[in-house]
């Protein structure tokens, strides 16, 4: 993984600075200490820097979100482990993700500063920021219940990243419906209402509207495009699954309309 071996191993926490650099430094301190001497001579690209920021912000904010209702449940821990399994993280990456998750649970976690820097590190790329939000929403919905405190935290995170609450509600509906398309065993049980929510449209939408929504979502979640903008390569499977879910919903609606 380019960002893992090159960016983290070369002391990107030191080079990045700010609150994100601090949590990266706390997680990878021994590597950063070893890399400081040569960090200035290494070519750390913008993409690798963004990937490191995305990975670090994702898992630390998962911890913050899990703690939003005052306690971290066993189901929430299981959910984070499932995300790591879906990403097929290496043992050292899993260890780092858990350390970041634990930092996010701390009472003094600088949520506002982290979000502000993360938005800047992503160069305000809306598709990348939306994918970040969708991962967090999937995390919150993993146990089947969206706690009011979790929803409030999601609203706050989204606002800091430039999204309003109405858009968050739309994403929550879309992500919840997409979970019915997570694997083949669920597709048969997915309702036509879920399919429409996956595309973010209602049953009154015209065929042209449906096709536009489908193309927009496929473009927003295209794995290669997201990786080129800074999505860590470890998360490409998450983006790929989303495109599969969008495809499945689109096909289901088309078949329903033919009947």
C-alpha positions in Angstrom: 0.0 0.0 0.0 1.7 3.2 -1.2 0.5 5.5 1.6 1.2 3.0 4.3 4.7 2.1 3.4 5.8 5.5 2.1 3.8 8.1 3.9 3.5 6.7 7.4 6.9 5.0 7.3 8.5 8.3 6.3 7.0 10.4 9.1 3.9 12.0 7.4 2.5 12.9 10.9 5.5 15.2 11.4 5.2 16.6 7.9 1.4 17.1 8.1 1.3 18.9 11.4 -1.9 20.0 13.0 -4.4 17.8 15.0 -4.3 15.1 12.3 -0.6 15.0 12.4 -0.8 14.7 16.2 -3.0 11.7 16.2 -0.9 10.1 13.4 2.1 10.8 15.5 0.6 9.2 18.6 -0.3 6.1 16.6 2.9 5.7 14.6 5.3 7.5 16.9 8.2 5.0 16.7 8.1 5.0 12.8 8.0 8.8 12.7 10.9 9.1 15.1 12.9 6.8 12.8 11.9 8.7 9.7 12.5 12.3 10.8 16.1 12.4 9.6 15.2 11.6 6.0 11.7 13.0 5.8 12.7 16.2 4.2 14.4 14.4 1.4 11.4 12.1 0.6 8.8 12.8 -2.0 5.5 12.6 -0.1 2.8 13.3 -2.6 -0.5 15.1 -2.1 -2.4 11.8 -2.8 -0.5 9.9 -0.1 -0.9 12.7 2.4 -4.7 12.7 1.7 -4.9 8.9 2.0 -3.1 9.1 5.4 -5.5 11.8 6.5 -8.5 9.9 5.3 -7.5 6.6 7.0 -6.7 8.4 10.3 -9.8 10.6 10.4 -12.1 7.7 9.5 -11.1 5.4 12.3 -10.7 8.1 15.0 -14.1 9.5 14.1 -15.6 6.0 14.3 -14.4 6.0 17.9 -15.9 9.5 18.5 -19.2 8.3 16.9 -19.3 5.1 19.0 -18.8 7.1 22.2 -21.5 9.7 21.2 -24.2 8.1 23.3 -21.9 7.9 26.3 -20.7 4.3 26.0 -19.1 2.0 23.4 -21.2 -1.2 23.0 -20.0 -4.6 22.0 -22.0 -4.4 18.8 -20.2 -1.1 17.9 -16.8 -2.7 18.5 -17.9 -5.7 16.4 -19.0 -3.3 13.7 -15.6 -1.6 13.5 -13.9 -5.0 13.3 -16.3 -5.9 10.4 -15.2 -2.7 8.6 -11.6 -3.7 9.1 -12.3 -7.2 7.8 -14.1 -5.8 4.8 -11.0 -3.7 4.1 -8.7 -6.7 4.5 -6.3 -4.7 6.6 -2.8 -6.1 7.3 -2.2 -7.0 11.0 -0.2 -3.7 11.6 -2.9 -1.7 9.9 -5.6 -3.3 12.1 -3.5 -2.4 15.1 -3.2 1.2 13.9 -6.9 1.4 13.2 -7.8 0.2 16.7 -5.4 2.8 18.2 -7.0 5.5 16.2 -10.5 4.3 17.2 -9.4 4.5 20.9 -8.1 8.0 20.4 -11.4 9.1 19.0 -13.1 7.9 22.2 -11.2 10.2 24.5 -13.0 13.0 26.1 -10.5 15.6 24.9 -10.6 14.4 21.3 -10.4 17.7 19.2 -13.3 16.9 16.9 -13.7 20.4 15.4 -10.0 20.8 14.7 -9.8 17.3 13.2 -12.7 17.9 10.8 -11.4 21.3 9.8 -8.0 20.0 8.9 -9.4 16.9 7.2 -11.6 19.0 5.0 -8.5 21.0 4.0 -6.4 17.9 3.4 -9.1 16.5 1.1 -8.9 19.8 -0.8 -12.7 20.1 -0.3 -13.4 17.3 -2.9 -17.1 16.7 -2.3 -17.1 13.1 -3.6 -14.3 12.1 -1.2 -15.9 13.9 1.7 -19.3 12.3 0.9 -17.7 8.8 0.8 -16.2 9.6 4.2 -19.6 10.5 5.6 -21.2 7.4 4.1 -18.6 5.1 5.8 -19.4 6.8 9.1 -23.2 6.4 8.5 -22.7 2.8 7.6 -20.9 2.4 10.9 -23.7 4.1 12.9 -26.3 1.9 11.2 -24.4 -1.4 11.5 -26.3 -2.5 14.6 -29.7 -1.6 13.1 -30.3 1.4 15.3 -29.4 5.0 14.8 -29.1 6.5 18.3 -30.2 10.2 18.6 -26.8 11.1 19.9 -25.2 9.4 16.9 -27.5 11.3 14.5 -26.6 14.6 16.2 -22.9 13.7 15.9 -23.4 12.9 12.2 -25.2 16.2 11.6 -22.3 18.1 13.3 -19.6 16.3 11.3 -21.5 16.9 8.1 -21.9 20.6 8.8 -18.2 20.9 9.4 -17.5 19.3 6.1 -20.0 21.5 4.2 -23.2 19.3 4.1 -26.5 20.3 5.6 -28.8 18.1 7.7 -31.3 17.5 5.0 -28.6 16.0 2.8 -27.4 13.9 5.7 -31.0 12.5 6.1 -30.9 11.6 2.4 -27.6 9.8 2.8 -28.9 8.0 5.9 -31.9 6.7 3.9 -29.6 5.8 0.9 -27.0 4.0 3.0 -29.6 2.1 5.0 -31.2 0.9 1.8 -27.8 0.0 0.3 -27.2 -2.3 3.2 -29.9 -4.6 1.8 -27.7 -5.0 -1.2 -24.6 -5.9 0.7 -24.5 -9.5 -0.5 -26.5 -11.9 -2.7 -28.5 -13.3 0.2 -30.0 -9.9 0.9 -30.8 -8.9 -2.6 -33.8 -11.2 -2.9 -35.3 -9.6 0.2 -34.7 -6.1 -0.8 -37.9 -4.2 -1.5 -38.6 -1.9 -4.4 -38.8 1.0 -1.9 -35.3 0.2 -0.8 -34.2 0.3 -4.4 -35.6 3.8 -5.0 -33.9 5.0 -1.8 -30.6 3.6 -2.9 -30.8 5.9 -6.0 -32.2 8.8 -3.9 -35.3 9.1 -5.9 -39.0 8.3 -5.4 -41.4 6.2 -7.3 -42.7 9.2 -9.3 -39.3 9.8 -10.9 -39.3 9.5 -14.7 -37.0 7.0 -16.5 -34.8 9.9 -17.4 -34.6 11.1 -13.8 -33.7 7.5 -12.7 -30.9 7.2 -15.3 -29.4 10.6 -14.3 -29.5 9.6 -10.6 -27.9 6.3 -11.4 -25.1 7.8 -13.5 -24.4 10.5 -10.9 -24.1 7.9 -8.1 -21.9 5.6 -10.2 -19.6 8.6 -10.9 -19.5 9.7 -7.3 -18.6 6.2 -6.1 -16.3 5.0 -8.9 -13.4 3.3 -7.1 -10.6 4.5 -9.5 -11.8 8.1 -9.3 -12.0 8.1 -5.6 -8.6 6.5 -5.2 -7.1 9.1 -7.5 -8.6 11.8 -5.3 -7.2 10.4 -2.1 -9.3 7.4 -1.0 -6.9 4.9 0.6 -6.5 1.8 -1.5 -7.5 -0.3 1.5 -11.0 1.2 1.1 -11.5 0.5 -2.5 -13.5 -2.6 -1.7 -16.0 -0.4 0.2 -16.4 1.8 -2.9 -16.7 -1.3 -5.1 -19.5 -2.7 -2.9 -21.4 0.6 -3.1 -21.3 0.5 -6.9 -22.5 -3.1 -6.9 -25.4 -2.1 -4.6 -26.3 0.9 -6.8 -26.2 -1.4 -9.9 -28.5 -3.9 -8.2 -31.0 -1.3 -7.2 -31.0 0.2 -10.7 -31.6 -3.2 -12.3 -34.4 -4.0 -9.8 -36.3 -0.7 -10.6 -35.9 -1.3 -14.4 -37.3 -4.8 -14.1 -40.1 -3.6 -11.9 -41.1 -0.9 -14.4 -41.1 -3.4 -17.3 -43.6 -5.5 -15.4 
